[in-house]
Each structure stands twice: as C-alpha cells, then as structure tokens.
Amino acid sequence: MSTILAEAVRDGNWLLLAAVLASLAVFGVCAIVLTGTDLREHRLPNRWTGALASGGAVTLGLACLADDVGWSRFWSMLGGGVAYLGLILLLHLISRTGMGMGDVKLAGGLGLYAGWLGWDQLFAAVVLGFVAGGMVALALVLTRRATGSTHLPFGPAMLLGTFVALLF
C-alpha cells in the first residue's frame, strides 16, 4: 500500500491518494472496534464487519477508477474477498466449534483489502493471520492462561495479519 501511496503522490493522482487513504481510515476504525469487541465479547458484530466490507468496496472501488490498472485491481479485489471468505467458511463448516460466522464475514472484507493489492498480499494476509493466532494461542497455553479447549477470538489475528500484509 505504501508503494501505491508514494506513486500516487509522485504522479499527482490525488483521487487515487484520497481513495486509498479513505480505505485505510475505514480499515483502521473498523479494525479497532472489531478487535475490542471480539476480545471482550467473542463476537464480531455484523454492523462492523459490514462497514469494513462495504467501506472497503466503495473506497477501493473508487481507487480502481483512478488507477491505470484499475480493472485488474477490481477483479483481484473481488476475487480476494470471495477466496478468503470461502476459505474461512470451509473451515467453519469443517470444525463447527472453531471459526464462527463472524470470522467468515470478516474474512470477506479483509479479502477485499488484501486482494486489491494482489494475490501475494492476500496469501500473506491469510498466512500471517493464522501465524498470529497460533502464536497467541501458544503463548496463552504456555503461560497456563488457556488450555487446548479454550475458545479464543480469531478476529484480531485475522485483522493483524491483513494489516501487516497491507504495509508491504
């Protein structure tokens, strides 16, 4: 994302710059609210997962209109949303007690963001989310604050993984 922002400034593409910054603002606000809610209540409210997805679709869709490779980014964005949602939905269906439907809906929005940047960033977002979730779970088990059967919120790990993927 930083490369795209730098190129937009260099080229004087202020619409692209504004749209990408707006998408990051939407991401940031939604990520803070969703992380706090998931840590406190173990749920991801539809209002906020929907805001993440719709806000990302609108702002990144606008960025597609302002970008030279806009159609490529548009299809990558949609594909990323469907792919990440599909993966987490599959995991939800396989392990009924693991991933919740909030995680599935969150994945759709996160996939839009990571997919907009490309398939490599989408892959990185997914992998980093699972690595972050695994590291937290391992740390909690090692410090005896959780056991193998403890339900841990996965939304914050997914958000962190996508955030890190967006940085590069």
C-alpha positions, 0 to 999 in steps of 0.5 A, spaced: 500 500 500 505 504 501 508 503 494 501 505 491 501 511 496 508 514 494 506 513 486 500 516 487 503 522 490 509 522 485 504 522 479 499 527 482 493 522 482 490 525 488 483 521 487 487 515 487 491 518 494 484 520 497 481 513 495 486 509 498 487 513 504 479 513 505 480 505 505 485 505 510 481 510 515 475 505 514 480 499 515 483 502 521 476 504 525 473 498 523 479 494 525 479 497 532 472 496 534 472 489 531 478 487 535 475 490 542 469 487 541 471 480 539 476 480 545 471 482 550 465 479 547 467 473 542 463 476 537 464 480 531 458 484 530 455 484 523 454 492 523 462 492 523 464 487 519 459 490 514 462 497 514 469 494 513 466 490 507 462 495 504 467 501 506 472 497 503 468 496 496 466 503 495 473 506 497 477 501 493 472 501 488 473 508 487 481 507 487 480 502 481 477 508 477 483 512 478 488 507 477 491 505 470 490 498 472 484 499 475 480 493 472 485 488 474 485 491 481 477 490 481 477 483 479 483 481 484 479 485 489 473 481 488 476 475 487 480 476 494 474 477 498 470 471 495 477 466 496 478 468 503 471 468 505 470 461 502 476 459 505 474 461 512 467 458 511 470 451 509 473 451 515 467 453 519 463 448 516 469 443 517 470 444 525 463 447 527 466 449 534 472 453 531 471 459 526 464 462 527 460 466 522 463 472 524 470 470 522 467 468 515 464 475 514 470 478 516 474 474 512 470 477 506 472 484 507 479 483 509 479 479 502 477 485 499 483 489 502 488 484 501 486 482 494 486 489 491 493 489 492 494 482 489 494 475 490 501 475 494 498 480 499 492 476 500 496 469 501 500 473 506 494 476 509 491 469 510 498 466 512 500 471 517 493 471 520 493 464 522 501 465 524 498 470 529 493 466 532 497 460 533 502 464 536 497 467 541 494 461 542 501 458 544 503 463 548 496 463 552 497 455 553 504 456 555 503 461 560 497 456 563 492 462 561 488 457 556 488 450 555 487 446 548 479 447 549 479 454 550 475 458 545 479 464 543 477 470 538 480 469 531 478 476 529 484 480 531 489 475 528 485 475 522 485 483 522 493 483 524 495 479 519 491 483 513 494 489 516 501 487 516 500 484 509 497 491 507 504 495 509 508 491 504 
